Amino acid sequence: MAAVVEYVDAKEAEHEKAPPKAASAARIVEDGTPGGEHAREDFGPEGMPEATWLMQLVWDPVHGVPTTAYGIAEGDEKLVRVRELLKTMARTELRKAVHMTKAASLIAKGSGSVPDDVDTVMSYWSGEKLRSIVDFQKDELVKHLGPEYGDTQLLRGAEVYLRKLQAAQGKHMGKLFGFIKPHIPTLMFASVLLVLQAIFQSVFHEIGYWMTPVEMAASGDFTGMRRRLFQIFAGHLLFDVINTVREAYVDRATAELHSSVKQGVLGCLLQQDYEYFDRTPPGVLQERLNQDADQLGNNIIEFPQEILDCLVKVIVALIVVYSQVPRDIFVIAVAPLGPICALQYFIIKFWNRMDERMRKLNESTAASTSETLREIKTVRQFAMERKEARKFSFNSSRCQLLKERVFTSHRLVGLFFGLSIYGGLVLTMYTGAFRVYRQEMTFSALTTMTFKLNFNVVHTLRHLIEQLPRMNRLMQPLARISELLESSPKIEPVGDDASGLTPAKFRGLIQFVDVHFAYPKDPRKPVLKGLSFTVEPGQKVALIGATGCGKSSTMSLLQRLYDPQKGQILIDGKPLKDYNLRHLRSRIVIVDQFTVLFANSVRDNIIYGLQDVSDEDIEQACKDAACWDFLQEKPDKLMTMVATGGSNFSGGQRQRIAIARAIVRRPDVILLDEATASLDTENERLLQQALGKL
């Protein structure tokens, strides 16, 4: 072994100098530069109530009325103060959401410093939080309480920024198209099957077509009747076969796309520079990997198929009707469809509002009852049983009254909608009845036209209208994944890049020459200022200093997890950048104070990343690391499974297993980051002897 570099934390220093506190969210800079005139504005004191909560004090979302309807005077001092606070908090929250979203975008790009509350800031990265605030202020606050409660200019600016954010995220579609491209033939075939399915459904799934055999039998054409019945049977059978095959192909394409996208996202995440993980919380990364990848399959495959199905059904139904009935009857029958569809749009919006009120009502009732039963001990201690019962009775009466109003509204709207359908049926039948009487069209053709227009077309268009709101959300996960896939690391090699020097062995000459370094997440706080030192081959060097002086940072730079902003780091006289990164890290091994063991066997943990390691080498490494004896006491010995977090081993045992993992690699440089902190004196002595042999 060429060199051992170890550091010891100087906790006993009398006057330990604490590092400057990292930036808080309120100090993030819009343009990505530290300080300056563009620092983010203050958003007022912490702990203020949210606008959504304040709104419930001035507007009852369950009953859809202002709280003044319950006897509170308009000029009530407290109500006036709550309203003013609501206006203030609504504007503050919107400004904060815009700023946080911009700050998160800068952090993700590596242009801004990372604050202490990075998890909070990065939760705004996707823009979903900003969108939810914009939607709340537009659809709830301003709509119910008036435009004075929202800042029109600020809302418009937030919407413009959201569109720009989505457009910027959507520019990176190249790699994502690479995942979709292999599935295009499958999707095209499924689309063709969908069109055929819609045609067969439009022809055979209709009352009029089923009536034609009866008409043929009535006219004495029994041969035609048998032929038509066979056609109906064969058509339905073919329809079911086509539908089964199409669904199988769509399911396969969706599953394969899910898998390939998840693999691509994980691969892209794993090749990002280490600073990317400093800037991005694990929760956000997990969301990109799971939730966005799952939504992507639905948005790219299932939703377009659903929309195509609706459109084809409507078009085929209109073509079939047009080909079977006189032109003037067709025009008269189709004319009401436009107003009916427009009416459906408003009816669906009204029903959604009613359903939302019912949902809030049920949640409110359930929460009240659940709390009383859950805290029955406290209720009984204060002798509040009867009062709680009366309260429940009063709330139940109010809920029942609101339910009746909601159900009545549903029934009235449903009745009105039904009348529009029945009106269309009556109008179509009335205009066609005279043509049937004059034998200008058959009764089956009239029935086909009536039910196709009012069910195949009207109901399909209704479903299509219900899906329209989803279209606004389609590009969000797609754009975020595309942005991630297009991001490229500055340090980590991409793919199977094998460039760089790969010496068989490092002599171990380590040189730091005027190294200046600050973590990319907070470039304003320098960690190393002109550090210079030399470690000769075979030399053992200990770095001793107070917490935050840069000992761990030195180790990270030597492994090239980061690059210094100034100066050079050389091994054997050549800069780190000249070496192949994977080879460099395979020859420079670190044993950290906080040992990481994977949920696998001890043997697999020791040879992690290695191949063709003999049992003799593993045994010797375990003996050198003083972990062989306690592993032999385990029933499964080296094949003992490590529990999550290594909980079935003590801290000292985990540390010795990690040291064995380092020794078995026979590295040229070992970095010990307080690696012996969890060992007793005897085991530490044995370990030092083993390291000396290396």
C-alpha positions in Angstrom: 0.0 0.0 0.0 1.3 3.4 -0.9 -0.3 5.7 1.6 -2.8 5.9 4.5 -4.5 9.2 5.1 -6.5 9.4 8.4 -8.1 12.3 10.2 -9.0 12.7 13.8 -11.7 15.2 14.9 -10.2 17.6 17.4 -13.2 17.8 19.7 -11.1 18.8 22.6 -10.2 22.1 21.1 -10.9 24.8 23.6 -12.3 27.4 21.3 -13.8 25.4 18.4 -14.7 27.8 15.6 -18.2 27.0 14.2 -18.6 27.3 10.5 -20.8 30.1 9.2 -24.5 29.1 9.1 -25.6 28.0 5.6 -28.0 30.2 3.7 -31.7 30.0 4.6 -34.5 29.9 2.1 -35.1 33.6 2.5 -31.6 34.4 1.3 -31.7 32.5 -2.0 -30.8 34.7 -4.9 -32.9 34.8 -8.0 -30.1 35.2 -10.5 -28.1 32.4 -8.9 -25.3 34.7 -7.6 -24.5 35.2 -3.9 -25.6 38.5 -2.4 -26.4 41.4 -4.6 -29.5 43.4 -5.1 -31.6 40.5 -6.2 -31.8 38.7 -2.9 -35.2 37.2 -2.2 -37.6 39.4 -0.3 -38.7 38.7 3.2 -42.0 36.9 3.4 -43.0 38.1 6.8 -42.9 36.4 10.2 -43.0 32.6 10.5 -46.0 30.8 11.9 -48.7 32.8 10.1 -51.9 30.9 9.2 -52.3 29.8 5.6 -54.7 31.4 3.2 -56.7 28.2 2.8 -57.3 28.1 6.6 -58.2 31.7 6.8 -60.7 31.4 4.0 -62.7 28.9 6.0 -63.3 31.7 8.6 -64.9 33.9 6.0 -66.4 31.3 3.6 -68.1 28.0 4.4 -66.8 25.6 1.7 -69.3 22.9 2.6 -72.5 24.9 2.3 -71.0 27.4 -0.2 -72.0 30.5 1.7 -70.1 33.3 3.4 -69.8 33.0 7.2 -71.9 36.1 7.6 -74.9 34.0 6.7 -74.6 32.5 10.2 -75.3 35.8 11.9 -71.8 37.4 11.9 -72.1 41.1 11.1 -70.4 42.5 8.0 -68.6 45.2 10.1 -67.5 42.8 12.8 -64.0 43.9 13.9 -62.6 40.4 14.0 -64.1 39.4 10.6 -62.6 42.6 9.1 -59.2 41.8 10.5 -59.4 38.2 9.2 -60.3 39.4 5.8 -57.4 41.8 5.7 -55.0 39.1 6.9 -56.4 36.7 4.2 -55.7 39.2 1.5 -52.1 39.7 2.8 -51.4 36.0 3.2 -52.8 35.2 -0.2 -50.4 37.7 -1.9 -47.5 36.6 0.4 -48.0 32.9 -0.4 -48.1 33.5 -4.1 -45.0 35.6 -4.1 -43.3 33.0 -1.9 -44.3 30.1 -4.2 -43.0 31.9 -7.3 -39.7 32.7 -5.5 -39.3 29.2 -4.2 -40.0 27.6 -7.6 -37.4 29.9 -9.2 -34.9 29.1 -6.4 -35.5 25.4 -6.8 -35.0 25.6 -10.5 -31.7 27.5 -10.0 -30.5 24.9 -7.4 -31.4 22.0 -9.8 -29.3 23.7 -12.5 -26.4 24.2 -10.1 -26.7 28.0 -10.4 -27.8 28.9 -6.9 -26.6 28.2 -3.4 -28.3 25.5 -1.4 -30.1 26.7 1.8 -30.5 24.9 5.1 -34.1 24.1 4.3 -33.2 22.6 0.9 -36.0 19.9 1.2 -38.6 22.7 1.5 -37.2 24.7 -1.4 -36.8 21.7 -3.7 -40.4 20.6 -3.0 -41.4 23.5 -5.3 -39.1 22.3 -8.1 -41.8 20.7 -10.3 -44.1 23.7 -10.2 -47.0 21.7 -8.8 -47.1 23.6 -5.5 -47.2 27.0 -7.4 -49.9 25.7 -9.7 -52.0 24.5 -6.7 -51.8 28.0 -5.1 -52.6 29.7 -8.4 -55.6 27.4 -8.9 -56.8 27.9 -5.3 -56.7 31.7 -5.6 -58.3 31.8 -9.0 -61.0 29.1 -8.5 -61.7 29.6 -4.8 -60.5 32.8 -3.4 -61.2 35.3 -6.2 -64.3 33.4 -7.4 -66.1 33.3 -4.1 -64.8 36.4 -2.3 -64.1 38.8 -5.1 -61.1 40.1 -7.2 -59.9 42.3 -4.3 -58.7 39.2 -2.6 -56.2 38.3 -5.4 -53.4 40.3 -7.0 -54.4 40.1 -10.7 -51.0 41.1 -11.9 -49.2 38.7 -9.6 -51.5 35.9 -10.7 -51.0 36.6 -14.3 -47.2 36.7 -13.8 -47.3 33.4 -12.0 -49.3 31.8 -14.8 -46.9 33.1 -17.4 -44.0 31.7 -15.4 -45.7 28.3 -15.1 -46.1 28.2 -18.8 -42.4 29.1 -19.3 -41.4 26.5 -16.8 -43.4 23.8 -18.5 -42.0 24.9 -21.9 -38.5 24.8 -20.6 -39.0 21.4 -19.1 -40.5 20.2 -22.3 -37.5 21.2 -24.5 -35.6 18.1 -23.5 -37.5 15.4 -25.3 -34.7 13.7 -27.3 -33.8 10.9 -24.8 -37.4 10.4 -23.8 -38.3 9.8 -27.5 -35.6 7.2 -27.5 -37.6 5.2 -24.9 -40.9 5.7 -26.7 -39.6 4.9 -30.2 -39.3 1.1 -29.8 -43.0 1.0 -28.8 -44.3 3.1 -31.7 -45.0 0.1 -34.0 -46.9 -1.7 -31.2 -48.9 1.5 -30.5 -49.6 2.0 -34.2 -50.9 -1.6 -34.5 -53.0 -1.1 -31.4 -54.4 2.1 -32.8 -55.4 0.3 -36.1 -57.1 -2.4 -34.0 -58.9 0.3 -32.0 -60.3 1.8 -35.2 -61.4 -1.7 -36.4 -62.9 -2.3 -33.0 -64.8 1.0 -33.1 -66.1 0.2 -36.6 -67.3 -3.3 -35.6 -68.9 -1.9 -32.4 -70.7 0.8 -34.4 -72.1 -1.7 -36.8 -73.0 -4.6 -34.6 -73.6 -3.0 -31.2 -76.8 -1.3 -32.2 -80.5 -2.0 -31.8 -81.3 -1.3 -35.4 -79.0 -3.9 -36.7 -80.5 -6.5 -34.4 -83.9 -5.6 -35.7 -83.1 -6.3 -39.3 -83.4 -10.2 -39.0 -86.9 -9.7 -37.6 -87.8 -7.4 -40.6 -86.4 -10.0 -43.0 -88.4 -12.7 -41.3 -91.5 -10.6 -41.5 -91.0 -10.1 -45.2 -90.5 -13.9 -45.7 -86.7 -13.6 -46.4 -85.6 -16.4 -44.1 -82.3 -16.9 -45.9 -81.4 -13.3 -45.4 -82.5 -13.6 -41.8 -80.1 -16.5 -41.2 -77.3 -14.8 -43.0 -77.8 -11.6 -40.9 -77.9 -13.6 -37.6 -74.6 -15.3 -38.6 -73.1 -11.8 -39.4 -74.2 -10.5 -36.0 -72.6 -13.5 -34.2 -69.4 -13.4 -36.3 -69.2 -9.6 -35.9 -69.5 -9.7 -32.1 -67.0 -12.5 -31.9 -64.5 -10.6 -34.1 -65.1 -7.5 -32.0 -64.2 -9.3 -28.8 -61.1 -10.9 -30.3 -59.9 -7.6 -31.7 -60.5 -5.9 -28.3 -58.6 -8.7 -26.4 -55.6 -8.5 -28.8 -55.5 -4.7 -28.6 -55.6 -4.6 -24.8 -52.8 -7.1 -24.7 -50.6 -5.0 -26.9 -51.4 -1.8 -25.1 -50.7 -3.5 -21.7 -47.4 -4.8 -23.0 -46.3 -1.4 -24.4 -47.3 0.3 -21.2 -45.4 -2.2 -19.0 -42.3 -2.1 -21.2 -42.4 1.7 -21.3 -42.7 1.9 -17.5 -39.7 -0.4 -17.1 -37.5 1.3 -19.7 -38.3 4.8 -18.4 -37.6 3.7 -14.8 -34.3 2.1 -15.8 -33.4 5.2 -17.8 -34.2 7.6 -15.0 -32.3 5.5 -12.4 -29.4 5.2 -14.7 -29.4 8.9 -15.3 -29.7 9.6 -11.5 -26.8 7.3 -10.7 -24.4 9.0 -13.2 -25.1 12.5 -11.9 -22.3 14.3 -10.0 -22.4 14.0 -6.3 -23.4 17.7 -5.9 -26.7 16.8 -7.6 -27.6 14.6 -4.6 -26.6 17.4 -2.3 -29.0 19.8 -4.1 -31.9 17.4 -4.6 -33.6 15.7 -1.6 -34.1 11.9 -1.8 -37.9 12.3 -1.7 -37.8 14.4 -4.9 -35.6 11.8 -6.6 -37.9 9.0 -5.5 -40.9 10.9 -6.9 -39.2 11.3 -10.3 -38.3 7.6 -10.3 -41.7 6.2 -9.3 -44.6 8.6 -9.6 -43.6 10.4 -12.7 -42.5 7.3 -14.5 -45.9 5.6 -13.7 -47.8 8.7 -14.9 -45.8 8.8 -18.1 -47.1 5.5 -19.3 -50.7 6.6 -18.7 -50.1 9.9 -20.3 -48.3 8.7 -23.4 -50.2 5.4 -24.1 -53.4 5.0 -22.2 -54.8 8.5 -22.4 -54.2 9.0 -26.2 -55.8 5.6 -26.8 -58.8 6.6 -24.7 -59.2 9.9 -26.6 -58.7 8.2 -30.0 -61.3 5.6 -29.0 -63.9 8.4 -28.3 -63.1 10.3 -31.5 -63.3 7.2 -33.7 -66.6 6.1 -32.1 -68.1 9.6 -32.8 -66.8 9.8 -36.3 -67.8 6.2 -37.3 -71.3 6.7 -35.7 -71.8 9.9 -37.7 -70.6 8.2 -40.9 -72.9 5.2 -40.4 -75.9 7.4 -39.7 -75.1 9.7 -42.7 -74.9 6.6 -45.0 -78.2 5.2 -43.9 -80.7 8.1 -43.6 -81.8 11.0 -45.9 -79.6 14.1 -45.8 -82.3 16.4 -44.4 -83.1 14.0 -41.6 -79.4 13.8 -40.8 -79.0 17.5 -40.6 -82.1 17.9 -38.4 -80.9 15.1 -36.1 -77.3 16.4 -35.8 -78.2 20.1 -35.3 -79.0 19.8 -31.6 -75.7 18.0 -30.8 -73.7 21.2 -30.5 -76.0 22.9 -27.9 -76.3 19.5 -26.0 -72.5 19.2 -25.8 -72.1 22.7 -24.6 -74.8 22.1 -22.0 -73.0 18.9 -20.9 -69.8 20.9 -20.3 -71.6 23.2 -17.8 -73.6 20.4 -16.2 -70.4 18.4 -15.6 -68.7 21.4 -14.0 -71.8 21.9 -11.8 -71.8 18.2 -10.8 -68.1 18.3 -9.9 -68.8 21.3 -7.6 -71.6 19.4 -6.0 -69.5 16.3 -5.5 -66.7 18.4 -4.0 -69.2 19.9 -1.5 -70.4 16.4 -0.6 -66.9 15.2 -0.1 -66.1 18.0 2.3 -69.3 17.5 4.1 -68.6 13.8 4.6 -65.1 14.5 5.7 -66.2 17.1 8.2 -68.9 14.8 9.7 -66.5 11.8 9.9 -63.7 13.9 11.5 -66.0 15.3 14.2 -67.4 11.9 15.1 -64.0 10.2 15.0 -62.5 12.8 17.3 -65.2 12.4 19.9 -64.9 8.6 19.9 -61.1 8.7 19.9 -61.0 11.1 22.8 -63.9 9.6 24.8 -61.8 9.6 27.9 -61.4 13.4 27.8 -65.0 13.8 26.9 -66.1 11.8 29.9 -63.6 13.4 32.3 -65.3 16.8 31.5 -68.8 15.3 31.6 -69.4 16.5 27.9 -71.3 13.4 26.7 -74.7 15.0 26.4 -73.3 18.2 24.9 -71.3 16.3 22.3 -74.4 14.2 21.5 -76.4 17.4 21.0 -73.7 18.9 18.9 -73.6 15.7 16.8 -77.4 15.8 16.4 -77.3 19.5 15.3 -74.5 18.9 12.8 -76.2 15.8 11.5 -79.4 17.8 10.9 -77.4 20.4 9.0 -75.6 17.7 7.0 -78.9 16.1 6.2 -80.3 19.4 5.0 -77.3 20.0 2.8 -77.4 16.5 1.4 -81.0 17.0 0.5 -80.1 20.2 -1.3 -77.2 18.5 -3.1 -79.2 15.5 -4.1 -82.1 17.7 -5.3 -79.7 19.7 -7.4 -78.3 16.5 -8.8 -81.8 15.2 -9.6 -82.9 18.5 -11.2 -79.8 18.8 -13.3 -80.0 15.1 -14.2 -83.6 15.6 -15.1 -82.7 18.6 -17.3 -79.9 16.6 -19.0 -82.3 13.6 -19.4 -84.9 15.9 -21.0 -82.2 17.1 -23.5 -81.6 13.4 -24.4 -85.2 12.5 -24.5 -85.9 15.6 -26.6 -83.3 14.5 -29.1 -84.8 11.1 -29.2 -88.4 12.4 -29.7 -87.2 15.0 -32.3 -85.4 12.3 -34.3 -88.2 9.8 -34.0 -90.8 12.4 -35.0 -88.9 13.6 -38.1 -88.2 10.0 -39.1 -91.6 8.5 -38.5 -93.1 10.2 -41.5 -90.2 8.9 -43.7 -90.8 5.4 -42.4 -94.5 5.8 -43.2 -93.7 6.9 -46.7 -91.2 4.0 -46.9 -88.3 6.4 -47.6 -86.4 4.7 -44.8 -86.7 1.5 -42.7 -87.7 1.4 -39.1 -84.3 -0.2 -38.2 -82.4 2.6 -39.9 -84.5 5.2 -37.9 -83.7 3.3 -34.7 -80.1 3.1 -35.6 -79.9 6.9 -36.2 -81.8 7.7 -33.0 -79.7 5.7 -30.6 -76.4 6.3 -32.3 -76.7 10.0 -32.2 -78.1 10.2 -28.7 -76.0 7.5 -27.0 -72.9 6.7 -29.2 -72.3 10.4 -29.9 -73.7 12.4 -27.0 -72.5 10.1 -24.2 -69.1 9.6 -25.9 -68.7 13.3 -26.3 -69.7 13.7 -22.6 -66.9 11.3 -21.6 -64.5 13.2 -23.9 -65.5 16.5 -22.2 -64.8 15.0 -18.7 -61.3 14.1 -19.8 -60.4 17.6 -21.0 -59.1 18.8 -17.6 -56.5 16.0 -17.7 -54.9 17.4 -20.8 -53.5 20.4 -18.8 -51.6 17.9 -16.6 -50.3 15.6 -19.3 -47.0 17.4 -20.0 -45.9 17.9 -16.3 -44.3 14.5 -15.5 -43.2 14.1 -19.2 -41.4 17.4 -19.1 -39.7 16.8 -15.7 -38.4 13.3 -16.7 -37.2 14.8 -20.0 -35.3 17.5 -18.2 -33.7 14.9 -15.9 -32.7 12.6 -18.8 -31.1 15.5 -20.7 -29.0 16.6 -17.7 -25.3 15.7 -18.1 -22.7 15.4 -15.3 -19.5 17.4 -15.2 -17.3 15.0 -13.3 -18.9 11.5 -13.6 -18.2 9.5 -16.8 -21.2 9.0 -19.1 -22.0 5.5 -20.1 -19.0 3.2 -20.6 -16.5 6.0 -21.0 -13.1 4.4 -20.6 -10.9 7.4 -21.2 -8.2 8.5 -18.8 -5.1 6.9 -17.3 -5.4 3.5 -15.7 -2.0 2.6 -14.1 -1.7 -0.9 -12.7 -0.6 0.5 -9.4 -0.3 4.0 -7.8 3.0 4.7 -6.0 1.0 6.9 -3.7 2.5 10.4 -4.0 -0.4 12.7 -3.1 0.0 16.5 -3.6 -2.5 19.3 -2.8 -1.3 22.5 -4.4 -3.1 25.7 -3.3 -6.5 24.1 -3.2 -9.5 26.3 -2.7 -12.9 24.6 -2.3 -16.4 25.5 -1.4 -19.3 23.1 -1.7 -21.5 23.8 -4.8 -24.6 23.9 -2.6 -23.2 27.0 -0.8 -20.3 28.6 -2.8 -20.3 31.6 -0.5 -18.8 29.6 2.4 -15.2 28.5 1.6 -14.1 25.2 3.2 -10.5 25.1 2.0 -8.4 28.2 1.4 -5.1 27.5 -0.3 -4.5 24.1 1.2 -1.1 22.6 0.2 0.5 19.4 1.5 2.3 16.3 0.2 2.0 12.7 1.3 5.0 10.6 0.3 4.5 6.9 -0.9 4.1 4.6 2.1 3.6 7.5 4.5 0.9 7.6 7.1 -0.6 11.1 7.6 -3.3 12.2 10.0 -5.4 15.3 9.5 -6.4 16.8 12.8 -8.7 19.8 13.2 -11.9 21.2 14.6 -15.3 20.3 13.2 -15.9 22.0 9.9 -12.2 22.7 9.1 -12.3 20.6 5.9 -11.0 17.1 6.8 -13.9 15.2 5.2 -13.9 17.6 2.3 -10.2 16.8 1.6 -11.1 13.1 1.5 -14.0 13.8 -0.9 -11.7 15.8 -3.2 -9.1 13.0 -3.2 -11.9 10.6 -4.4 -12.9 13.3 -6.9 -16.5 13.5 -5.7 -16.0 17.2 -6.2 -13.5 19.3 -8.1 -11.8 22.3 -6.4 -12.6 25.8 -7.6 -8.9 26.6 -7.7 -5.6 24.7 -7.4 -4.6 21.2 -8.2 -4.7 17.7 -6.7 -2.1 15.3 -8.1 -1.4 11.6 -7.6 2.0 10.4 -8.8 2.6 13.8 -10.3 -0.5 13.8 -12.6 -3.8 15.7 -12.0 -6.8 13.7 -10.8 -8.7 14.7 -13.9 -6.2 12.8 -16.1 -7.1 9.4 -14.5 -10.0 7.2 -15.4 -12.5 8.0 -12.7 -13.7 4.5 -12.0 -10.2 3.1 -11.9 -9.1 5.9 -9.6 -11.8 5.1 -7.1 -11.1 1.4 -7.3 -7.6 2.1 -6.1 -8.4 4.7 -3.5 -10.7 3.2 -0.8 -12.3 5.0 2.1 -13.6 3.6 5.4 -16.1 6.1 6.8 -17.1 6.7 10.4 -20.7 6.0 9.5 -20.6 2.5 8.1 -22.9 1.5 5.3 -23.8 -2.1 4.9 -26.4 -3.3 2.3 -29.2 -5.7 3.1 -27.3 -8.7 1.7 -24.9 -11.4 3.0 -21.8 -10.4 4.8 -19.7 -12.0 2.0 -21.5 -9.9 -0.7 -20.9 -6.8 1.4 -17.2 -7.5 1.7 -16.7 -8.1 -2.1 -19.1 -5.4 -3.1 -18.1 -4.2 -6.6 -15.5 -7.0 -7.1 -15.5 -10.2 -9.1 -13.6 -13.5 -8.8 -12.5 -13.0 -5.2 -11.3 -16.2 -3.6 -12.6 -17.4 -0.3 -9.0 -17.4 1.0 -8.7 -13.7 0.3 -12.0 -12.9 2.0 -11.0 -15.0 5.0 -7.6 -13.2 5.3 -9.2 -9.8 4.9 -11.7 -10.6 7.7 -8.8 -11.8 9.9 -6.8 -8.7 9.2 -9.8 -6.5 10.1 -10.4 -8.5 13.3 -13.9 -9.6 12.3 -13.3 -13.3 11.5 -13.9 -14.6 15.0 -17.3 -13.0 15.6 -18.5 -14.0 12.1 -17.5 -17.6 12.8 -19.8 -17.5 15.8 -22.8 -16.7 13.6 -24.7 -19.8 12.4 -24.4 -18.8 8.7 -20.9 -17.3 9.1 -20.0 -15.3 6.0 -23.4 -15.9 4.5 -25.2 -14.2 7.4 -27.7 -11.8 6.1 -27.3 -8.1 7.1 -30.5 -6.6 8.5 -31.6 -3.2 7.3 -29.1 -0.7 8.5 -26.9 -3.5 9.8 -29.0 -3.7 13.0 -28.0 -7.3 13.7 -24.4 -6.2 14.2 -22.9 -3.8 16.8 -21.3 -0.6 15.7 -17.8 -1.9 16.1 -18.7 -5.1 14.2 -20.1 -3.1 11.3 -16.9 -1.0 11.3 -14.7 -4.1 11.1 -16.7 -5.5 8.2 -16.3 -2.2 6.4 -12.5 -2.3 7.0 -12.4 -5.9 5.6 -14.2 -4.6 2.6 -11.4 -2.1 2.1 -8.6 -4.5 2.8 -9.8 -7.2 0.3 -9.4 -4.7 -2.5 -5.7 -4.3 -1.7 -5.9 -0.6 -2.5 -3.0 1.7 -3.2 -4.4 4.4 -0.9 -6.7 3.9 2.1 -8.6 6.9 3.6 -9.8 6.4 7.2 -12.5 8.8 8.2 -12.4 8.1 12.0 -12.7 4.5 11.0 -11.5 3.2 14.4 -13.9 5.3 16.5 -16.2 2.4 17.2 -13.4 -0.1 18.1 -12.0 -0.9 21.5 -8.3 -0.5 22.3 -7.3 -4.1 21.5 -9.1 -4.3 18.2 -7.8 -0.9 17.2 -4.3 -2.2 17.9 -4.8 -5.3 15.8 -6.2 -3.2 13.0 -3.2 -0.9 13.0 -1.0 -3.9 12.7 -3.0 -5.2 9.7 -2.8 -1.8 8.0 0.9 -1.8 8.7 1.3 -5.1 6.9 -0.5 -3.6 3.9 
